[in-house]
Amino acid sequence: MLYSSLLNGLSTRRQALRSMLSLGTLAAAGTASLAACAAPEQPPRAGRRQPIDFNDPAQSLRAFLKLTGDLDPSVETLGWFGGDVFAVLGPDQPLKKLMGIQGFGVLRVSPQGDNVYRVFNRELALYTHPETGKFIDTWTNPFTGEEVEVFPIQNMIVNAEVAPVSRMDFDGTIVEIPFTAPWSIQRDNVLSLFELHTVVPNPMKPEAWPRESAGPVLRISEIFQRNGKLAELEDPDRSWADYTGTWTRIGPWMPWMMQGQAPGYLLYRTFMDRTGTAENLPPALRARAERDYPEYFQAPGDETWGMPNDSSFGVFMERNEPRPAPGEDQG
């Protein structure tokens, strides 16, 4: 969930999936890795402040990374998000709540000099029952009546190099992103908006994945809004600033829903929070992740730089085969 800005300069328009389809802020196992997510105690200070020129791309980028992650390369930042997933069916129908979602991302910022930063990010999200809030392993599609297996968001690598003007390679698509994210200052409150809107070819071709593919192209929007304190951003002795916010995503049906090219799409509406440490996650989410996905409590290591990024679609394709229609011979 780290990068969501106005996407400019798609040179080949293949797919920006490897970073943007992953819901968004994101490998040692076990409880020993939890300490890596803890940010050092930095109590509020009454004194020093260094004004930020948010119109300067370099200062704006540094402020954003301070708000989103931590400028100290030895610190990993854990952020939580949670909310609901809705079906958008048409102009004459209300949104239909399908399920809930809860997850977290762990990221690490590595300064490279000359205002260039590498960000190492890993993210996990689990779907929940829309009424009970309990994690679900199967889901009954309300449009078809079919029970399907739920496939969590499991993105082990979502890395990027950012600069005042960044060039990112998303699986063959070169994306140029000038860092011009809007900022709004209200008294001592800082409001950060970062969003991405694009249409890209779908790597999951309908002819090969007739039940899973939403079509030949994917329209995706992601909107991140973060609220922080200007005093924390302007404090030169702090390497991070606290935030709360929201994450909204508009995108196609997920492949595991077996919706094919049925009309409609998904709307994710969530809150997010700089949880800081795994101990501050909702207890049920932490327990489930510790049991089934302990490797997600630590950001990717330096050795992952240059490896392909993960996306929900790519991971699904790697771990599954196209499903036959109900009643068809699966042999």
RODO-2510 file (C-alpha; in nm, 4 decimals, decimal comma):
residues 331
     n   res          X          Y          Z
     1     m     0,0000     0,0000     0,0000
     2     l     0,2877     0,2355    -0,0241
     3     y     0,2616     0,3825    -0,3741
     4     s    -0,0549     0,5383    -0,5023
     5     s     0,0061     0,8550    -0,6968
     6     l    -0,1057     0,9945    -1,0269
     7     l     0,0533     0,7511    -1,2698
     8     n     0,2213     0,9220    -1,5633
     9     g     0,4439     0,7991    -1,8455
    10     l     0,3330     0,4403    -1,9014
    11     s     0,5708     0,3636    -2,1856
    12     t     0,4499     0,0168    -2,2869
    13     r     0,1242    -0,0065    -2,0895
    14     r     0,1784    -0,3742    -2,0127
    15     q     0,0990    -0,4183    -1,6463
    16     a     0,1605    -0,2170    -1,3361
    17     l     0,0222    -0,5059    -1,1360
    18     r     0,3263    -0,6091    -0,9428
    19     s     0,2928    -0,3166    -0,7069
    20     m    -0,0482    -0,1632    -0,7444
    21     l    -0,2836    -0,4610    -0,7274
    22     s    -0,1514    -0,5657    -0,3969
    23     l    -0,3875    -0,4120    -0,1381
    24     g    -0,1995    -0,1980    -0,1098
    25     t     0,0823    -0,0372     0,2770
    26     l     0,3563    -0,4652     0,1862
    27     a     1,1978    -1,3564     0,6007
    28     a     1,2406    -1,4630     0,9385
    29     a     0,9564    -1,6458     1,1083
    30     g     0,8331    -1,6547     1,4657
    31     t     0,8067    -1,4008     1,7408
    32     a     1,1712    -1,3021     1,7154
    33     s     1,0885    -1,1127     1,3971
    34     l     0,8254    -0,9006     1,5725
    35     a     1,0883    -0,6839     1,7385
    36     a     1,2102    -0,5712     1,3977
    37     c     0,8832    -0,3817     1,3492
    38     a     0,9198    -0,1723     1,6630
    39     a     0,9978     0,1943     1,6021
    40     p     1,2219     0,3591     1,8621
    41     e     1,0525     0,5715     2,1224
    42     q     1,0587     0,9341     2,0100
    43     p     0,8424     1,1454     2,2424
    44     p     0,6969     1,4760     2,1220
    45     r     0,9419     1,7659     2,1432
    46     a     0,8540     2,1225     2,2246
    47     g     1,1547     2,2816     2,0599
    48     r     1,3200     2,2332     1,7232
    49     r     1,1233     2,2599     1,3995
    50     q     1,2589     2,2768     1,0488
    51     p     0,9979     2,4096     0,8007
    52     i     0,9233     2,1931     0,4961
    53     d     0,8661     2,3309     0,1476
    54     f     0,6043     2,0855     0,0227
    55     n     0,6316     2,2320    -0,3281
    56     d     0,9919     2,1076    -0,3495
    57     p     0,9764     1,7470    -0,4824
    58     a     1,2792     1,6379    -0,2787
    59     q     1,1425     1,7782     0,0488
    60     s     0,7943     1,6484    -0,0310
    61     l     0,9258     1,2984    -0,0955
    62     r     1,1312     1,2955     0,2226
    63     a     0,8274     1,4090     0,4234
    64     f     0,6115     1,1404     0,2638
    65     l     0,8607     0,8650     0,3457
    66     k     0,8898     0,9954     0,7006
    67     l     0,5110     0,9809     0,7324
    68     t     0,4685     0,6442     0,5616
    69     g     0,7768     0,4637     0,6851
    70     d     1,0931     0,5549     0,8730
    71     l     1,3995     0,7370     0,7405
    72     d     1,6162     0,5208     0,9665
    73     p     1,7141     0,2237     0,7443
    74     s     1,7487    -0,0028     1,0464
    75     v     1,3805     0,0331     1,1406
    76     e     1,0893    -0,1575     0,9889
    77     t     0,7428    -0,0021     0,9998
    78     l     0,4237    -0,2044     1,0359
    79     g     0,0940    -0,0544     0,9229
    80     w    -0,2552    -0,2012     0,9645
    81     f    -0,5585    -0,1629     0,7395
    82     g    -0,9120    -0,2943     0,7717
    83     g    -1,2586    -0,2386     0,6317
    84     d    -1,5068    -0,3803     0,3844
    85     v    -1,5307    -0,4953     0,0224
    86     f    -1,8355    -0,4007    -0,1837
    87     a    -1,9685    -0,5060    -0,5242
    88     v    -2,0573    -0,2220    -0,7597
    89     l    -2,3143    -0,3699    -0,9975
    90     g    -2,4626    -0,0850    -1,1966
    91     p    -2,6049     0,2676    -1,1867
    92     d    -2,9484     0,1473    -1,0730
    93     q    -2,8293    -0,0797    -0,7896
    94     p    -2,6873     0,0034    -0,4458
    95     l    -2,3462    -0,1215    -0,3414
    96     k    -2,3553    -0,4747    -0,2026
    97     k    -2,1291    -0,5592     0,0894
    98     l    -1,9550    -0,8892     0,0158
    99     m    -1,6991    -0,9344     0,2945
   100     g    -1,4572    -0,7610     0,5253
   101     i    -1,0808    -0,7390     0,4959
   102     q    -0,7957    -0,6974     0,7441
   103     g    -0,4250    -0,6900     0,6811
   104     f    -0,0907    -0,5267     0,7359
   105     g     0,2242    -0,4287     0,5544
   106     v     0,5844    -0,4087     0,6737
   107     l     0,8229    -0,1746     0,4978
   108     r     1,1783    -0,0501     0,5249
   109     v     1,3257     0,2632     0,3669
   110     s     1,6848     0,2469     0,2418
   111     p     1,8365     0,5864     0,1424
   112     q     2,0661     0,5591    -0,1615
   113     g     2,1959     0,9175    -0,1697
   114     d     2,1060     1,2084    -0,4013
   115     n     1,7433     1,1994    -0,2818
   116     v     1,6980     0,8421    -0,4049
   117     y     1,5366     0,5822    -0,1777
   118     r     1,4701     0,2129    -0,2065
   119     v     1,1597     0,0878    -0,0292
   120     f     1,1286    -0,2786     0,0653
   121     n     0,7686    -0,3762     0,1336
   122     r     0,5721    -0,6924     0,2135
   123     e     0,1952    -0,7187     0,2657
   124     l    -0,0699    -0,9643     0,3761
   125     a    -0,4502    -0,9333     0,3885
   126     l    -0,7180    -1,1801     0,4973
   127     y    -1,0869    -1,1668     0,4116
   128     t    -1,3538    -1,1831     0,6804
   129     h    -1,7226    -1,2641     0,7149
   130     p    -1,9268    -0,9484     0,6472
   131     e    -2,1285    -0,9844     0,9685
   132     t    -1,9208    -1,1779     1,2221
   133     g    -1,5803    -1,0383     1,1243
   134     k    -1,4250    -1,3855     1,1505
   135     f    -1,1670    -1,4918     0,8936
   136     i    -1,3105    -1,7011     0,6120
   137     d    -1,1487    -1,9804     0,4105
   138     t    -1,4464    -2,0328     0,1789
   139     w    -1,7034    -1,7912     0,0413
   140     t    -2,0440    -1,8479    -0,1144
   141     n    -2,0709    -1,6260    -0,4204
   142     p    -2,4088    -1,4492    -0,3777
   143     f    -2,4437    -1,4013    -0,7542
   144     t    -2,3869    -1,7642    -0,8566
   145     g    -2,4451    -1,9624    -0,5364
   146     e    -2,1095    -2,1367    -0,5838
   147     e    -1,8837    -2,1951    -0,2834
   148     v    -1,5250    -2,1011    -0,3674
   149     e    -1,1930    -2,1072    -0,1861
   150     v    -1,0806    -1,7680    -0,0554
   151     f    -0,7330    -1,6632    -0,1659
   152     p    -0,5712    -1,4088     0,0715
   153     i    -0,3516    -1,1251    -0,0513
   154     q     0,0033    -1,2606    -0,0122
   155     n     0,2600    -1,0276    -0,1635
   156     m     0,6073    -1,1197    -0,0417
   157     i     0,7885    -0,8563    -0,2494
   158     v     0,6526    -0,5105    -0,3326
   159     n     0,9728    -0,3079    -0,3719
   160     a     1,0311     0,0226    -0,5472
   161     e     1,2973     0,2885    -0,5956
   162     v     1,1651     0,6399    -0,5546
   163     a     1,3115     0,9824    -0,6191
   164     p     1,1747     1,3317    -0,6849
   165     v     1,1097     1,1891    -1,0336
   166     s     1,0960     0,8088    -1,0179
   167     r     1,1226     0,5453    -1,2872
   168     m     0,9749     0,2115    -1,1821
   169     d     0,9723    -0,1119    -1,3786
   170     f     0,6471    -0,2971    -1,3145
   171     d     0,7088    -0,6280    -1,4925
   172     g     0,8155    -0,4638    -1,8165
   173     t     0,6149    -0,1427    -1,7877
   174     i     0,8316     0,1631    -1,7258
   175     v     0,6413     0,4086    -1,5081
   176     e     0,7603     0,7654    -1,4451
   177     i     0,6166     0,9279    -1,1347
   178     p     0,7049     1,2914    -1,0569
   179     f     0,6597     1,3285    -0,6846
   180     t     0,3860     1,5916    -0,6781
   181     a     0,1545     1,4404    -0,4199
   182     p    -0,0933     1,6961    -0,2802
   183     w    -0,0471     1,8128     0,0773
   184     s    -0,2955     2,0142     0,2813
   185     i    -0,2043     2,1891     0,6062
   186     q    -0,4877     2,2600     0,8495
   187     r    -0,3495     2,4261     1,1636
   188     d    -0,0908     2,1683     1,2774
   189     n    -0,2561     1,8807     1,0917
   190     v    -0,0976     1,7478     0,7751
   191     l    -0,3208     1,5786     0,5178
   192     s    -0,1415     1,3677     0,2556
   193     l    -0,3182     1,2454    -0,0584
   194     f    -0,1566     0,9918    -0,2877
   195     e    -0,3461     0,8172    -0,5651
   196     l    -0,3084     0,6040    -0,8752
   197     h    -0,5501     0,5624    -1,1669
   198     t    -0,4715     0,3462    -1,4679
   199     v    -0,5895     0,0892    -1,7187
   200     v    -0,3496    -0,1952    -1,8014
   201     p    -0,3594    -0,5230    -1,9973
   202     n    -0,4684    -0,8171    -1,7880
   203     p    -0,1960    -1,0870    -1,7609
   204     m    -0,4740    -1,3341    -1,6803
   205     k    -0,6033    -1,3846    -2,0343
   206     p    -0,9769    -1,4660    -2,0585
   207     e    -0,9198    -1,7425    -2,3133
   208     a    -0,6848    -1,9231    -2,0726
   209     w    -0,8690    -1,8319    -1,7509
   210     p    -1,2364    -1,8050    -1,8562
   211     r    -1,3769    -1,8268    -1,5030
   212     e    -1,1081    -1,6274    -1,3225
   213     s    -1,0254    -1,3454    -1,5652
   214     a    -1,2210    -1,0200    -1,5462
   215     g    -1,1379    -0,9403    -1,9082
   216     p    -0,8550    -0,8311    -2,1373
   217     v    -0,7861    -0,5077    -1,9462
   218     l    -0,7904    -0,4053    -1,5818
   219     r    -0,9017    -0,0644    -1,4600
   220     i    -0,7555     0,0076    -1,1187
   221     s    -0,7650     0,3037    -0,8841
   222     e    -0,6034     0,3274    -0,5411
   223     i    -0,6424     0,6273    -0,3101
   224     f    -0,4457     0,6738     0,0135
   225     q    -0,5196     0,9540     0,2571
   226     r    -0,2954     0,9998     0,5599
   227     n    -0,3381     1,2416     0,8491
   228     g    -0,0374     1,3387     1,0605
   229     k     0,1095     1,6205     1,2679
   230     l     0,3155     1,8955     1,1077
   231     a     0,5233     1,9284     1,4246
   232     e     0,6380     1,5671     1,3913
   233     l     0,7255     1,6063     1,0236
   234     e     0,9206     1,9254     1,0930
   235     d     1,1099     1,7805     1,3886
   236     p     1,4618     1,7092     1,2507
   237     d     1,5313     1,4750     1,5429
   238     r     1,2511     1,2362     1,4463
   239     s     1,2962     0,9769     1,1734
   240     w     0,9216     0,9045     1,1477
   241     a     0,5846     1,0693     1,1989
   242     d     0,2621     0,9066     1,3111
   243     y    -0,0453     0,8814     1,0882
   244     t    -0,3992     0,7491     1,0578
   245     g    -0,5902     0,7442     0,7324
   246     t    -0,7937     0,5608     0,4729
   247     w    -0,7266     0,3385     0,1742
   248     t    -0,9777     0,3029    -0,1087
   249     r    -0,9395     0,0701    -0,4045
   250     i    -1,1537     0,0260    -0,7149
   251     g    -1,0687    -0,2789    -0,9215
   252     p    -1,1962    -0,5887    -1,1012
   253     w    -1,3384    -0,9021    -0,9494
   254     m    -1,0712    -1,1076    -0,7769
   255     p    -0,9915    -1,4279    -0,9713
   256     w    -1,0836    -1,6613    -0,6847
   257     m    -1,4413    -1,5266    -0,6915
   258     m    -1,5014    -1,7082    -1,0235
   259     q    -1,6950    -1,4101    -1,1594
   260     g    -1,5322    -1,4126    -1,5005
   261     q    -1,6355    -1,1127    -1,7079
   262     a    -1,9635    -1,0567    -1,5258
   263     p    -2,0602    -0,6863    -1,5191
   264     g    -1,9460    -0,4964    -1,2120
   265     y    -1,6350    -0,4425    -1,0040
   266     l    -1,5084    -0,4203    -0,6458
   267     l    -1,4750    -0,1261    -0,4081
   268     y    -1,2447    -0,1637    -0,1072
   269     r    -1,3076     0,0901     0,1701
   270     t    -1,0727     0,0710     0,4662
   271     f    -0,9162     0,2585     0,7515
   272     m    -0,5400     0,2399     0,8006
   273     d    -0,3100     0,3134     1,0898
   274     r     0,0617     0,3262     1,1599
   275     t     0,0374     0,0442     1,4090
   276     g     0,4140     0,0438     1,4569
   277     t     0,4527    -0,3025     1,6071
   278     a     0,2883    -0,6413     1,5652
   279     e     0,1819    -0,6281     1,9295
   280     n    -0,0612    -0,3485     1,8368
   281     l    -0,2393    -0,5449     1,5658
   282     p    -0,5926    -0,6706     1,6351
   283     p    -0,5383    -0,9900     1,8375
   284     a    -0,7234    -1,2201     1,5968
   285     l    -0,5295    -1,0908     1,2950
   286     r    -0,1974    -1,1227     1,4721
   287     a    -0,2742    -1,4773     1,5932
   288     r    -0,3836    -1,5938     1,2479
   289     a    -0,0786    -1,4395     1,0813
   290     e     0,1608    -1,5857     1,3397
   291     r     0,0076    -1,9281     1,2836
   292     d    -0,0170    -1,9327     0,9037
   293     y     0,1965    -1,6475     0,7641
   294     p     0,4811    -1,5706     1,0100
   295     e     0,7164    -1,4626     0,7293
   296     y     0,5022    -1,1526     0,6670
   297     f     0,6130    -0,9848     0,9885
   298     q     0,9427    -0,8801     0,8318
   299     a     1,0148    -0,6589     0,5308
   300     p     1,2029    -0,8083     0,2325
   301     g     1,5805    -0,8144     0,2593
   302     d     1,8321    -0,6377     0,0376
   303     e     1,8786    -0,9586    -0,1626
   304     t     1,5258    -0,9187    -0,3021
   305     w     1,6168    -0,5984    -0,4867
   306     g     1,5627    -0,6486    -0,8580
   307     m     1,3362    -0,9498    -0,8147
   308     p     0,9879    -0,9282    -0,9691
   309     n     0,7251    -0,7747    -0,7456
   310     d     0,4178    -0,9734    -0,6454
   311     s     0,0526    -0,8970    -0,7109
   312     s    -0,2714    -1,0709    -0,6172
   313     f    -0,3223    -1,1731    -0,9790
   314     g     0,0331    -1,2932    -1,0379
   315     v     0,0475    -1,4932    -0,7145
   316     f    -0,2885    -1,6528    -0,7930
   317     m    -0,1672    -1,7573    -1,1389
   318     e     0,1506    -1,9071    -0,9947
   319     r    -0,0348    -2,1192    -0,7382
   320     n    -0,3479    -2,2239    -0,9268
   321     e    -0,4697    -2,3770    -1,2510
   322     p    -0,7791    -2,2595    -1,4427
   323     r    -1,0919    -2,4027    -1,2855
   324     p    -1,3495    -2,5956    -1,4889
   325     a    -1,7115    -2,4871    -1,4856
   326     p    -1,9255    -2,6422    -1,2105
   327     g    -2,0240    -2,9953    -1,3075
   328     e    -1,7494    -3,0358    -1,5675
   329     d    -1,5053    -3,3272    -1,5434
   330     q    -1,1975    -3,2019    -1,3533
   331     g    -0,9784    -3,4884    -1,4667
***
